Amino acid sequence: MTKIEKKDIKKVYWRNLFGLQWGWNYERMQGLGYSWVMMPVIKKLYKDKSKEMKLALETHLGYFNTSQPMSHLIIGADIGMEEQTGMKDAEAIVGLKTGLMGPLAGVGDTLFLAIFRTIVFSVSSYMALSGSPIGLLLPLIGGGILLWVRYLFTNIGYKQGAKLATEFADQMKTLTNAASILGLTVVGALIPAVVTYVLDFKYTMGKVTLNAQDMLNQIMPGLLPLSIVLFSYWLLGKKKMNSTKLIFVLIALGMLLGNLKNIFSAIGGLF
């Protein structure tokens, strides 16, 4: 039996890192990239078995689509299974891929796209605005950690093989729930720090001055930043709204709110 070595797993890892999306199409999504990623293993396992090599290529050219970071787990498990059984049970390999790509896509998008990027880039942006050079280095450090995690996933998938479908899936669900709570907490705490609009309305009568911002702070600190974020979230839920359009809406809103005092002064001068 041909044994997969560490150098083979590294080849697959680097190919997956850069090439999984190559040849992406609407018919098979990442299928073409998946087969290219698996090529070092296919050539090693089936170098003297042309029929099995052909079957392996046909199998891996099938439909596949998942979150790229989590694809390392599936590909690692695929390598482990093929090392043990080859193409004798091609249906089991297809079942492993199709059974895991959907659930792990949701996990990967939540962990690595929504939570990871939001936390790392929000914190680093705020630190950069405060003049800290760590704000520039934090995304690079986070990216390096992510690359290491993806390599770790490849090895975990390879070692666990078919067990991945049951045991590891339950652990990932718990991890995702915990990470979601952490991500929402961090994002919520960053709202008043990043969105810093102040309502500059003051009404003076004699020696008494009423400050609109102070009154809002007594009701709820950070109420205006929270309102702007909730308004943005509500707009994104509309059918014809997307993030690009939202940017222009927020620019217009910023111009309006930034000149609100002047607008009311001009209106007051008309009467």
N, C-alpha and C positions, 0 to 999 in steps of 0.2 A: 504494500500500500504506500502510495506517495505521501510524504509528510510535508505539510505546509510549514515554512520557516518564518522567523520573525521578519526577515527581509522581504518576504512575499507580502506580508501584512502591511509593511511600510509602503510598498509600491501601491497597493490597493488604497491605502489611506491617502496618499498624495494625489492619486488619480481622482479619488472621490472628492477631495478638497477643491479641486479646480475643474474637474471635467464632468461632474454628474449632470449639469445643466446643458452641456454641449449637445446640439442636435435636438433640443427640446421641441416638441411639436404637439399639436392638439389631439393627434390620434393616440400616441403612446406616452405622451408627457416626457418623463425622464428615462424611458425604456432604452433608447439608444445609448445614452450616457451610462446607464447601469451596466450594459454589456461591455462597454469600453473599460469601465472601472474594474470589472471582474476579469478582464483579459489575462493578466499575469497568472491568476489562479487557474483559469481555464487551460492555458497553455501548459502549465505544469502538471495538472491532474490528468489531462487527456491527450498528452503529446503523442502517445502511441495508439490512441483510440479515436479514430477519425469520426466514427458514427456518434460516439458520446460527445465529442467536441461540437459537432454540428447540432446535436440536440440541446446542449448547454447554451449555445449561442441563440438558438431559436427560443429557448425558455427565457433567457434574460433580455431578449429584445421585446418581450411582451410589455403590456401596460404597467407602468410604475410611476407613482407620484407621492412624495412625502416631504416633510421638512428636512432640509439638507443636513443639519447637525444630527438628527435622529436616524438618518439613513445609514450612518456608520454602524449602528446596532444591528440593523437588518442585514447589511452586507457582511458584517462579521459573523452573524449566525448562519448566513448562507454558506460562507466559506467552511465553517465548522461542519455543517451537514454534508456538504459535497465531499469534504475530505473523508468522511466516514462511509458514505453510501454511494458517492458518485451520482450518476444519472439514473440509477436503478429505481429511484422513487422521485421522479421529476415533479409529480403532482404535489408531493409534500413540500417541496421547495417553493413551488408556485403558491401553495396555500400559506406558507410562512410569510412570503412577501406580501401577498394581498391581505392577509389577516392582520399584519402589523402596520402596514403603511398608513392606514386610515387613523387608528388610535394614536400612533406615534406622531403623525402630522399635527394633530391638535395639541399634543404635549409639547412638541418642538416649537410650534408657532407661539404658544403661550410663554414658554420658558425663555427662548432665545431671541424671538423677534419682539414680542410685546414687553415682557418684563425686563430681560437683560438690557436691551437697547434703551428702554425708557429710564431705568435706574442709572446705568453707567453714563449715558450722555446728558441726562438731566443734572446729575451731581457734578459731572466734569464741567458742564457749561456754567453752572452757578459758581463753581470754584474759579473758573477762568475769568468770569465777570468780576469776581472779588480780587483778582490780581494774583491768584495762586498758580504757579507753574505746574502744579500737580494736575490741574484741570486739563492740561495738554497731554500729560503722560497717562492719565487714567484710562482713556479708551485704548491706548496701545497695550497697557498691562492687561486690561479686560480681554482684548483680542487674543493676546498670548495665552491667557488662561483658557479661553474658549477653544483654541487650537489643541491644547493639551487634553481638554475634556473630550473632544471629538476623537482623538487618537485612543484615549482610554475606552471610549464607547466601542471602537472597532475591536479591541482586545476582549472587552467584556462579552460582546456578541459572539466572537469566535469561541470563547471558552464555554459559554452557556449553551450555545446552539439552540436546539428546539425548546429548552427550558425557558428561554426568553419570553415565549408567548404567554406563559402563565405567571411565573414567579416575579420576574422583573417588572411586568406590566402593573402589578398591584403596588409595588414600591414607587413606581413613577407617578402613579395617581396621587399618592400621599404627598410626594415631593412637589408635584404641581400645585396642589391645593395650598400647601404651606408657602410656596413661592408667590402664588397669586395674592395671598393676604399680605405678604411682605411688600410686594410691588405696589399694591393699592395704597398701603400705609405710607410708603415713601413718596409716591406721586402726590397724595393728598397733602402731605407735609410741605412739599415743594411749591404748592400753588401760591401761597401768600409771599413766598420768597422770590419767585420768578415773575409772577404777574403783580406789578407794583403800582397800579393806578390809584391815585389819591383824588378824591372829590374836593376840589378847591372852591367851595361855596361858603361864604361867610356873610351873615346878616347882622348888621350893627344898628342898635337903637339906643341912643344915649351912651351910657357907659356899659351897656350889655351887648356882648357879641356871641352870636350863635354860630358854631362851626359844624357844618353838615357832616364832615368826616368823623369828628369826635363823637357825634350822636350815633353814627353807624357803628363805630367801634364799641360803643356801649351796648348796642344791640347784639353784635357778633363781630369780633375782630376778623378781618380778612373777608368780610361779606361781599365786597365788590369783586375782588379777584375770583372768589368762588362762583359768583354769579356769571362772570365772563366765561369761566371754564364750563359751567353747566350749559350756558347758552351755546357754546361751541359744540359741546357733546350733542345737544338737541338738534343743531343744524346738521351735523354729520349723519343723523338718523333719517334725514329727508332723502327722498329718492334721487333727485337731481343734484344733490350736493356732494362734493368730494373735497379732499384735503386742499387741493389747489385753489378751488373757489373759496374755501373757508379762509385761506390766507388773505385774499383780497377783501373779504368781508371784514376781517379783523383789522386790516389796514384802514379801511374806511371808518370802522367803529373807533379806532384809535385817534384818527383825525377829528372825528366828531366830538369825542369825549375830551380830547386835548384842548379843543377850542370852545368848549361848552360855556365857559365863563364869558368869553368874548361875544358868543352868539346871543346869550341872554342880555348882556349889556347893550348890544346893538338893538335888540328887540325893545328893551326898556327905553332906549333913546327915541324910539318912534312915537312913544305915547307921552 
